Amino acid sequence: MNLFTLTRRRLLQAGGFISVSTLLPNLSLAQTPAISASPAAQLGSFIALAADGKVTAFNGHVDLGTGVRTALSQYVADALDVPFSAITMILGDTALTPDQGPTIASATLQVTAIPLRQAASQLRQQLMQLAAKAMNLSVSQVYTDAGWVIDRQRPARRLSYGQLAQDKDTHLPLDSTIPLNSANRYTGKSVARVDIPAKVTGKLTWVHDLRIPGMLHGRVVRPPYGGADSSAPLGHSLLSVDERSIAHLPGIVKIVVIKDFVGVVALREEQAIAAMYALKVDWKPWAGLPALGLDQLHDTLANCKKTPRVLRDDEGTDSALKNRHLAVDADYVWPYQLHASIGPSCAVADVRDGQATLWSGTQNPHDLRKDLAVLLDIDPAAVEVKRMEASGCYGRNCADDVAADAALLSQATGKPVRVQLMREQEAAWEPKGAAQLIRVSGGLDRMMNISCYTLRTCYPSNNATTLPLLLTGKVPNLPVVQSMGDRTAIPQYHFPHMRMICEDAAPLVRASWMRGVSALPNVFAHESWIDEVAWHSGRDPIDLRLEHLEDARAIVMINHLKKMAKWQNGPPHHRPQQQGAVLRGRGFAWARYVHSQFPGFGAAWAAWVCDLSVNRQTGEIRLNNIFVSHDCGQMVNPDGVRHQVHGNIIQCASRVLKEFVTFDASGTTSLEWGSYPLLRFDELPDIQIALMNYPDEPAMGAGESASVPGAAAIANALFDATGIRFRAPPFTPERVLRALQGGNL
């Protein structure tokens, strides 16, 4: 059963419907057997109008708290010209939505919304044609308004969309040449988010709260190599499980052991938790991780196995490097970080009779569906992932892992099973935001102008195979390499000679994408380096950047920020800013986020000015003010954009000042909030945001871009305050104080 059969049945019950999708050319929905046989992957977009006037629209992405459900509904309402309240937006259900890949890279509005808007515009045109025919008019003699097709000469003569869909059973293949209609009744307006009322009133929203009849509770026991990747013996490390060790506990339904996968199922959740902790499990000893502490990370990343991939190599770069008058070389190190979902991942599975239904907080339901089919040895068409909201991830956390856990336990018991990870399991096994080493060499000529710039970036990361696939041996635990380190690796400046090389490497620990995938660290290097050049050459750091920029929108955005922040020209660290034990500094950075497979494509622009103070006696940094200008093109929902930018700023500040994962030779040791602190409410800076408005330009998405310049802006402000160049976040009080006292950075 797929999208078309399910939706067709429901909408015909409403009295008829008209739909548009990219299923197959000229295929009628009356041909139900052919529809049922067609794979869901062929769907690119889908929208349906029922005879009651309600519109159902489908998108394969999900809402991770960014408000895209609301924004997509605004788009559809304007493209189809119906009231916003008429829209129901279905996201991420694998039986009902097209496979449009994982929800990453600010791509929902930038990419996946386009075919949906095309389908809505085409449906509107079809309704105009039907109405014109019914009224014996030409299409040019009618217009639409809020769900009606109206005679231009006699406006009282009109037909509702619902009337036009009455008794219809019509499917149209998408015609992507039809111009996008934009009534602009909702697009560009701050429409209230549709997901908030249910959250405020306590209606079922979160997967953690889901309960279904007959549901059991499960917990899993992981190997003692928390977060290890291909170097650990995952899939063949279990020595024994002593089932007698929990025989005395009440409520135990089943112990499930499949190679290295160990789980317990009980009648109640507290019983499953007790059994998980009491079960005696022996594993092979292993302590094979390299040194991953903050002070060792540089050398470990420099020495790991990697394959260079040239992104750009200008002729004459070697000569320019050899003849530079002043060398400016620096290495920048980014730490491992947690996605740090406040709530540990949770899922509910019902696997029976060769069918599997999963309720999950995943950000990539269609990929999860494929993984579950392999794990359970069933046809992908027999798996449905129903996407529910979950604790924020901003990248790949354990949502897919726990869904697979629940699926295995449900398959073993023949009952629905709910599994929630413990805090320490989530922290240990979530695919970390990858550490990164960026090595820059460049310099100035005798006129103190930039003559060359080269960069080598290493980001050992991949998609992080769903963990139970490895534990059960369904997928071998091999060092998979994926090209993910090249996001925004080429700076947006026009320097005379440039060379960029991405050093692709398999993860050293389980690591995958995180907000600003490799772009944030790469821009940290770009924007710290040019700031250093500004100091060497005695130039104002913003003026220096503008001299090497040709991006007109970037220039407008940066100049707007200068005025908003009341920027005073001058090179960094050129005026005394000490007040007692406190040093004060101001820093600037900007970037346009370039994402997806290299060479990728640009998303939104953002620029920061950061004001901070540093206590010389304690090393503590206080972020006082952060000014951000942001250009995401068309803003579908300005309040939604502002919220995303604001959240990006706070999360980025937390990552730069506080966050890093600790390890020993066996795995992750940052297992609770005491060992992984986040920025507190009383540490938040005053934040001022300027949203650049380009209503006639394409929407670029706002989920990630605002964070990308943040680390460099903070580091540049720290240099302005202290005269010390900090090249390795996090800038904790201990590390800052050590530098102020003359110690190694």
FENTA-V996228 format. One record per run of one state. SS is the DSSP state (hx for helix, st for strand, lp for the rest). FROM is the first residue (numbers start at 1). TO is the last residue. Records with the same first field share a line. If there is no record, write none. Layout:
SS = FROM-TO ; FROM-TO
This chain:
lp = 1-2 ; 14-16 ; 22-31 ; 38-39 ; 43-45 ; 51-54 ; 60-67 ; 81-83 ; 92-106 ; 135-138 ; 146-147 ; 152-157 ; 166-168 ; 174-195 ; 202-205 ; 210-215 ; 222-227 ; 229-237 ; 247-251 ; 259-260 ; 267-268 ; 279-279 ; 284-296 ; 304-306 ; 314-316 ; 324-325 ; 335-336 ; 338-345 ; 353-354 ; 361-364 ; 377-379 ; 388-388 ; 390-394 ; 396-398 ; 414-416 ; 421-422 ; 430-431 ; 434-435 ; 445-449 ; 459-466 ; 472-497 ; 505-508 ; 510-510 ; 513-513 ; 515-518 ; 538-540 ; 548-551 ; 566-577 ; 580-581 ; 596-600 ; 616-620 ; 632-632 ; 634-637 ; 658-662 ; 665-666 ; 669-680 ; 684-685 ; 693-698 ; 700-704 ; 709-709 ; 723-732 ; 741-745
hx = 3-13 ; 32-37 ; 40-42 ; 68-80 ; 84-86 ; 107-134 ; 139-141 ; 161-165 ; 196-201 ; 207-209 ; 243-246 ; 269-278 ; 297-303 ; 317-323 ; 365-376 ; 380-382 ; 399-413 ; 423-429 ; 467-471 ; 519-537 ; 541-547 ; 552-565 ; 638-657 ; 681-683 ; 705-708 ; 710-722 ; 733-740
st = 17-21 ; 46-50 ; 55-59 ; 87-91 ; 142-145 ; 148-151 ; 158-160 ; 169-173 ; 206-206 ; 216-221 ; 228-228 ; 238-242 ; 252-258 ; 261-266 ; 280-283 ; 307-313 ; 326-334 ; 337-337 ; 346-352 ; 355-360 ; 383-387 ; 389-389 ; 395-395 ; 417-420 ; 432-433 ; 436-444 ; 450-458 ; 498-504 ; 509-509 ; 511-512 ; 514-514 ; 578-579 ; 582-595 ; 601-615 ; 621-631 ; 633-633 ; 663-664 ; 667-668 ; 686-692 ; 699-699
